[in-house]
Amino acid sequence: MKPTLELPQTIRLADREEIPNNPEVLKRWTESQSANIVQGYTFQSNENSPENKSIGFNFYSEINIDNSNLWNLAVALSETLPDVAAVLFGHIDSDLNYGNYGGKEEVLEFISQYKKEITQDAFISFGLIYQDDENLIEIFVDESKYLKYWGVSETCFRKIMKGFNLEEIENLEFIDEYPKVREVLTGFEKDAVDSEALIEIFSKQYL
């Protein structure tokens, strides 16, 4: 049985003929056919050790959601940010860029023009972050198009998850744990902004 999660059109599990005859890769490919890649989320509390206390987040979560709903969930999670936020973005082969802080609503309005690219371009990652001396909140769209979230309020987070009918799943798995194929978004959507051009747009706007 193949995963039931709705993936972006740019990402899929590799077919048998697309992987090398390497025993470990073959093993992972076989396991991928019954992987628990479904909608849901993981939840990990941040231990209050001296090393972690200064980091400022209380928990970390990884979230699978159908790709057609990924943008909506990211926007919902942005409600947990204060009125200002910074943009994170980068190409899969480059370091992540940390943008300047700006008004959250203005940031959301600008990036919403590129929600198709943010949620489907498998060669870029993107996030929103707020950090001060006490708190860290981050919403990150991984290049494999699932969400990573560092948060402060567990109550708010779980309320948002419930609103999207997402449940905590202990053995949840993610597409990037298995052999997969990435394809360029412009191969499916002729009007999409390509990866390099999008990085340039964000660089001019936020760096």
Secondary structure by P-SEA (a helix, b strand, c coil): ccccccccccccccccccccccaaaaaaaaaaccccccccbbbbbcccccccccccccccccccccccaaaaaaaaaaccccccbbbbbbcccccbbbbbbccaaaaaaaaccccccccccccbbbbcccccccbbbbbbbccccbbbbbbccaaaaaaaaaaacbbbbccccccccccbbbbbccccccccccaaaaaaaaaaccc
